[in-house]
Amino acid sequence: MAAEQAAARTIAALDPTTPAWAVANDALQSAARDRAQATHWESVRRTTLRTAHEEAAGSPPTTRRLRFLHTTVKGGQVAFTIADESEGTIRLLQIADEVASDTRSGGVLVYDEVERSLHPLLARFLLSAAISSPGDEPWQILFATHAAELLDADLVPPAGTWFVEKDHTGASRLHSLADFKPEQLARLRGRLATGYLNGRFGGIPIIDDDITKLAGNEADP
């Protein structure tokens, strides 16, 4: 809550037409997502503990309990509950399960910050496997990301890649990678991420004096 309150106070003191206001607003939304995530994992922890207590008491568990087996250096195995695992492992399990489910029944999967808690190579592998899966029913995956390394025409074609850019009013506008000339994309093939970070396609943050002040690197007058 403290992070959300700090972001709210910052927003109130800023001009909503400036890039700094957009950054602070994004920080507020991110803090809210983090709080929701913490609440979710606290629920997972409580469910795991309740199930363990039920098992210890000899009662039939009311929920299924996942166990993760890790091999030790001596060849033995140690069982971890979901509460013992890292957020990255749980995220991997979540996405893999949802992709497997949607490829069977159809639907649309939507992820914000799909790379969150995942190694870049693992995030790319998951997306590549998901995108290349034919599925029993028509399905789609829609994801937002700040991971430039996922900007690759071999992973997602230009027509499926969109950039979000805020204008001077703070409004978000979208444009597609397919809007750029094919010869320009051909020259950057394999280096689209570098081109993006160099500002070739837009959709990058404007680091100005307002953001410097927001970061606390410059005292207010």
Secondary structure as the mmCIF struct_conf table of DSSP 4:
data_model
#
loop_
_struct_conf.conf_type_id
_struct_conf.id
_struct_conf.beg_label_comp_id
_struct_conf.beg_label_asym_id
_struct_conf.beg_label_seq_id
_struct_conf.end_label_comp_id
_struct_conf.end_label_asym_id
_struct_conf.end_label_seq_id
HELX_RH_AL_P HELX_RH_AL_P1 ALA A 2 ALA A 12
TURN_TY1_P TURN_TY1_P1 ALA A 13 ALA A 13
BEND BEND1 LEU A 14 LEU A 14
TURN_TY1_P TURN_TY1_P2 PRO A 16 THR A 17
BEND BEND2 THR A 18 THR A 18
HELX_RH_AL_P HELX_RH_AL_P2 PRO A 19 ALA A 56
TURN_TY1_P TURN_TY1_P3 ALA A 57 GLY A 58
HELX_LH_PP_P HELX_LH_PP_P1 SER A 59 PRO A 61
BEND BEND3 THR A 62 THR A 63
STRN STRN1 ARG A 67 THR A 71
TURN_TY1_P TURN_TY1_P4 VAL A 73 LYS A 74
BEND BEND4 GLY A 75 GLY A 75
STRN STRN2 GLN A 77 THR A 81
TURN_TY1_P TURN_TY1_P5 ILE A 82 ASP A 84
BEND BEND5 GLU A 85 GLU A 85
HELX_RH_AL_P HELX_RH_AL_P3 GLU A 87 SER A 105
STRN STRN3 GLY A 107 ASP A 112
BEND BEND6 GLU A 113 GLU A 113
TURN_TY1_P TURN_TY1_P6 VAL A 114 SER A 117
BEND BEND7 LEU A 118 LEU A 118
HELX_RH_AL_P HELX_RH_AL_P4 PRO A 120 SER A 132
BEND BEND8 ASP A 136 GLU A 137
STRN STRN4 TRP A 139 ALA A 144
HELX_RH_3T_P HELX_RH_3T_P1 ALA A 148 LEU A 150
TURN_TY1_P TURN_TY1_P7 ALA A 153 LEU A 155
BEND BEND9 VAL A 156 VAL A 156
HELX_RH_3T_P HELX_RH_3T_P2 PRO A 158 GLY A 160
STRN STRN5 TRP A 162 LYS A 166
TURN_TY1_P TURN_TY1_P8 HIS A 168 THR A 169
BEND BEND10 GLY A 170 GLY A 170
STRN STRN6 SER A 172 SER A 176
HELX_RH_3T_P HELX_RH_3T_P3 LEU A 177 ASP A 179
BEND BEND11 PHE A 180 PHE A 180
HELX_RH_AL_P HELX_RH_AL_P5 PRO A 182 ARG A 187
TURN_TY1_P TURN_TY1_P9 LEU A 188 GLY A 190
HELX_RH_AL_P HELX_RH_AL_P6 LEU A 192 LEU A 197
TURN_TY1_P TURN_TY1_P10 ASN A 198 GLY A 199
BEND BEND12 ARG A 200 PHE A 201
HELX_RH_AL_P HELX_RH_AL_P7 ASP A 209 LEU A 214
TURN_TY1_P TURN_TY1_P11 ALA A 215 GLY A 216
BEND BEND13 ASN A 217 GLU A 218
#
